[in-house]
Each structure stands twice: as structure tokens, then as C-alpha cells.
Amino acid sequence: MYEEYGEVIKNASLQNYNTYRILTYTKYLIKPFNINDLKELVNKLNIDKVKYYVLGKGSNVILPDESFDGVIISLENINKVEINNNLVYAEAGVILNKLVIDTINNNLQGLENLANIPGTLGGALKGNAGANGSEIYDYLKDVMVLRNNEILTINKEDIEYSYRHTMFKNNNDIIIGCHLQLNEGNKEELLEKVRENKEKRKNSQPLNLPNAGSVFKNPLNNSAGKLIDELGLKGFNINDAYISNIHANFIVNKGNCKSKDIKELIAYIKDKVYNKYKINLELEQVIIEWE
Ligand SMILES: Cc1cc2nc3c(=O)[nH]c(=O)nc-3n(C[C@H](O)[C@H](O)[C@H](O)COP(=O)(O)OP(=O)(O)OC[C@H]3O[C@@H](n4cnc5c(N)ncnc54)[C@H](O)[C@@H]3O)c2cc1C
């Protein structure tokens, strides 16, 4: 049906498209071959009035248990990276960690603190991913998006963004790539930093069980994990959804966890934290509802 625009998989499982590994399905999973095919595909879906949703690696989402009666678009084939002196052009489907390592191998400094954040560049640009005091927007020059069947370049000055938030969370733009302006750096020193950060992650995050990173944003001058931990909630569960024993701001899937279990656990934590501290924890993860 849409084969001319990309690889089409019918009745596809999305278990490998969300890092909680929730078992849910979509009528079509389509991976456009390039940006032009993506543009044509979206145009056709709009004409056909078919619902669609763009997913990266699903490392920041809670997918619904119900199947999607539409098209999941994956940009994994739209993943070019071009490095010209300090200027980097990267397409949204590239794995963020691959981009980080590519830039370091070119002796470019700027993205090293973002190494080992799972997911794609597109997901990172949507949510302003960051770690160790750095954010993807720190070195950003512009973002290219598909909006109303047109490809636009939006300069950084015209993008509203803040901690784990950007204006793209409130609109229907499909992010297709960006330019980053990096600094010259020393490859060996930068790789050493990446190794140190990886070790820190290994010791402080439940990387052996499916999860989608931090559940809640840190409240101003506070730590969501610390607040949840102080309530003695580590290890608390609803069915197979558990609050991690390693980091209280992580929920892990210890088996066949349903979306419903995670959402109930989130509501439970929010309630407990509000009752004790009068703090309204804000979700960092995105709860998706098919429309
Ligand atoms: C173990 C672990 C550790 C993590 N550590 C960190 C961390 O240190 N810092 C941090 O910031 N995050 C962290 N995360 C969260 C996650 O990795 C990031 O939010 C990541 O940027 C999400 O990328 P993704 O491709 O998986 O996006 P997805 O989860 O697939 O999508 C997230 C949202 O972006 C939208 N989206 C994705 N691609 C596009 C696109 N091209 N155009 C328009 N919309 C798009 C989706 O529709 C969805 O709404 C962690 C997650 C895990 C599992």
C-alpha cells in the first residue's frame, strides 16, 4: 500500500520500539527510505486520512496496551551524518550515541556528556535530552522539520526550550535533522570522559531491566529519586511494574508489564509524594494515547 515510500511491515509488534518492552501492535510500521519519501508518505497519509505517529527508539515513552489502528513512522533509515570542520549535519534517525562517538572521533567537543543516552537524535531534539550538566540544545545551530508538507529550517533563537522541554512537544512538527556547531577537542580526553560517565550510569541505573529512563523531572533544587526513596518506595510494585531498587526514579519491567501497570504505579507515586511533600511531580516520560 505505501511500499513506494519505504519499508512497510504490517501488524508489526512494537516491543522493540519501546524500551519498557510493552507488547503492543500497530497496523503498519513504515520506515521511509529518505527525507523526500517521508514527505510524500506523510502527504499521502493526510490525504488518505490515516492516523500516524513518529517514534524514535521509544526510550522515553509509555505506549498504550491497545493496538494502533494507524501507521507508526520510524526514521531509522534517515540517519545521515556529515561533518564539515566544526559544523555537523545530522538526520533525526541517527542513534544519539553513534552521533556523539562520530563527532568525538573527529576531535570535536560538545556532545561527550550525552554519550550513552539511549534513543535517536530526533527524540533528543524533541525533549531536549541532557546529562551531566549538558543538553543537546547547548551546541545546536538549527533544526529541520517537516510542517504542513514543507521542510523548514528553524534557527535556535526561534526555538523555545527549557529543561527536558521544547516547543516541539506542543506541535505536530516531524523533526528531520539539525546542525550542531561544536568545538575542537582532544579525542582521547573526550573518550575518557565518555568511559567515566558510562561507569557512573552502570552503577546508578537499572540497566539490566527494561525501563524508559527517569520517570519524573527533578523538581527545582530537588531530586525526584531522593523524594521517592525517602518514602521507602524502592521495590514497590503493581504487577510486573516495579520501582527500581537501584534508582527510585526508575520503573522497571520485571516480566510482562502492561502499560496500565506503569501508569497506575506513576499515579501511586505522585499521590504519595504530594501527600508527604506537597510537591507535584511532573512526568519526564511521555504517556502516549493513540487518537
Ligand atoms: C536507561 C535510560 C537512560 C536514560 N537517560 C537519559 C538521560 O540521561 N537524559 C535524558 O534526557 N534522557 C534519558 N533517557 C530518556 C531517553 O533516552 C531520551 O528522552 C531520548 O532522547 C528519547 O529518544 P527516542 O528516540 O527513544 O525517543 P522516543 O521515546 O521514541 O520518542 C519520544 C517523543 O519524541 C517523539 N519523537 C521521536 N522522534 C521524533 C521526530 N523525529 N520528530 C518528532 N517527534 C519525534 C515521539 O513521538 C515521542 O513523543 C534515558 C532512557 C533510558 C531507557
The ligand as an SDF file (V2000), in Angstrom:
LIG
                    3D

 53 58  0  0  0  0  0  0  0  0999 V2000
   18.3580    3.7030   30.5950 C   0  0  0  0  0  0  0  0  0  0  0  0
   17.9010    5.0600   30.1260 C   0  0  0  0  0  0  0  0  0  0  0  0
   18.6320    6.1940   30.4750 C   0  0  0  0  0  0  0  0  0  0  0  0
   18.2110    7.4600   30.0420 C   0  0  0  0  0  0  0  0  0  0  0  0
   18.9770    8.5500   30.3840 N   0  0  0  0  0  0  0  0  0  0  0  0
   18.6120    9.7670   29.9440 C   0  0  0  0  0  0  0  0  0  0  0  0
   19.4010   10.9120   30.2560 C   0  0  0  0  0  0  0  0  0  0  0  0
   20.4350   10.8350   30.8940 O   0  0  0  0  0  0  0  0  0  0  0  0
   18.9660   12.1190   29.7870 N   0  0  0  0  0  0  0  0  0  0  0  0
   17.8300   12.2560   29.0450 C   0  0  0  0  0  0  0  0  0  0  0  0
   17.5000   13.3810   28.6340 O   0  0  0  0  0  0  0  0  0  0  0  0
   17.0600   11.1900   28.7370 N   0  0  0  0  0  0  0  0  0  0  0  0
   17.4320    9.9630   29.1650 C   0  0  0  0  0  0  0  0  0  0  0  0
   16.6490    8.8730   28.8450 N   0  0  0  0  0  0  0  0  0  0  0  0
   15.3940    9.0730   28.0930 C   0  0  0  0  0  0  0  0  0  0  0  0
   15.5600    8.9250   26.5630 C   0  0  0  0  0  0  0  0  0  0  0  0
   16.7050    8.2100   26.2530 O   0  0  0  0  0  0  0  0  0  0  0  0
   15.6020   10.2770   25.8690 C   0  0  0  0  0  0  0  0  0  0  0  0
   14.4740   11.0310   26.1670 O   0  0  0  0  0  0  0  0  0  0  0  0
   15.7510   10.1350   24.3320 C   0  0  0  0  0  0  0  0  0  0  0  0
   16.1250   11.3710   23.7980 O   0  0  0  0  0  0  0  0  0  0  0  0
   14.4740    9.6480   23.6400 C   0  0  0  0  0  0  0  0  0  0  0  0
   14.7940    9.3370   22.2920 O   0  0  0  0  0  0  0  0  0  0  0  0
   13.9320    8.2800   21.4530 P   0  0  0  0  0  0  0  0  0  0  0  0
   14.4510    8.2790   20.0650 O   0  0  0  0  0  0  0  0  0  0  0  0
   13.9160    6.9710   22.1420 O   0  0  0  0  0  0  0  0  0  0  0  0
   12.5240    8.9680   21.5030 O   0  0  0  0  0  0  0  0  0  0  0  0
   11.0710    8.2530   21.6700 P   0  0  0  0  0  0  0  0  0  0  0  0
   10.9660    7.7310   23.0690 O   0  0  0  0  0  0  0  0  0  0  0  0
   10.8650    7.2970   20.5630 O   0  0  0  0  0  0  0  0  0  0  0  0
   10.1180    9.4750   21.4950 O   0  0  0  0  0  0  0  0  0  0  0  0
    9.9860   10.4650   22.4730 C   0  0  0  0  0  0  0  0  0  0  0  0
    8.9980   11.5120   21.9480 C   0  0  0  0  0  0  0  0  0  0  0  0
    9.5880   12.1630   20.8420 O   0  0  0  0  0  0  0  0  0  0  0  0
    8.7920   12.0000   19.6870 C   0  0  0  0  0  0  0  0  0  0  0  0
    9.7000   11.8610   18.5410 N   0  0  0  0  0  0  0  0  0  0  0  0
   10.7130   10.9950   18.3720 C   0  0  0  0  0  0  0  0  0  0  0  0
   11.3490   11.2350   17.2150 N   0  0  0  0  0  0  0  0  0  0  0  0
   10.7150   12.2830   16.6400 C   0  0  0  0  0  0  0  0  0  0  0  0
   10.8910   13.0080   15.4300 C   0  0  0  0  0  0  0  0  0  0  0  0
   11.8700   12.7130   14.5660 N   0  0  0  0  0  0  0  0  0  0  0  0
   10.0450   14.0240   15.1640 N   0  0  0  0  0  0  0  0  0  0  0  0
    9.0630   14.3490   16.0120 C   0  0  0  0  0  0  0  0  0  0  0  0
    8.8420   13.7010   17.1700 N   0  0  0  0  0  0  0  0  0  0  0  0
    9.6690   12.6870   17.4730 C   0  0  0  0  0  0  0  0  0  0  0  0
    7.9270   10.7870   19.9280 C   0  0  0  0  0  0  0  0  0  0  0  0
    6.7260   10.8810   19.2140 O   0  0  0  0  0  0  0  0  0  0  0  0
    7.6970   10.9030   21.4390 C   0  0  0  0  0  0  0  0  0  0  0  0
    6.6600   11.8180   21.7130 O   0  0  0  0  0  0  0  0  0  0  0  0
   17.0480    7.5900   29.2540 C   0  0  0  0  0  0  0  0  0  0  0  0
   16.3190    6.4440   28.8800 C   0  0  0  0  0  0  0  0  0  0  0  0
   16.7480    5.1930   29.2940 C   0  0  0  0  0  0  0  0  0  0  0  0
   15.9830    3.9720   28.8540 C   0  0  0  0  0  0  0  0  0  0  0  0
  1  2  1  0
  2  3  1  0
  2 52  2  0
  3  4  2  0
  4  5  1  0
  4 50  1  0
  5  6  2  0
  6  7  1  0
  6 13  1  0
  7  8  2  0
  7  9  1  0
  9 10  1  0
 10 11  2  0
 10 12  1  0
 12 13  2  0
 13 14  1  0
 14 15  1  0
 14 50  1  0
 15 16  1  0
 16 17  1  0
 16 18  1  0
 18 19  1  0
 18 20  1  0
 20 21  1  0
 20 22  1  0
 22 23  1  0
 23 24  1  0
 24 25  2  0
 24 26  1  0
 24 27  1  0
 27 28  1  0
 28 29  2  0
 28 30  1  0
 28 31  1  0
 31 32  1  0
 32 33  1  0
 33 34  1  0
 33 48  1  0
 34 35  1  0
 35 36  1  0
 35 46  1  0
 36 37  1  0
 36 45  1  0
 37 38  2  0
 38 39  1  0
 39 40  1  0
 39 45  2  0
 40 41  1  0
 40 42  2  0
 42 43  1  0
 43 44  2  0
 44 45  1  0
 46 47  1  0
 46 48  1  0
 48 49  1  0
 50 51  2  0
 51 52  1  0
 52 53  1  0
M  END
$$$$
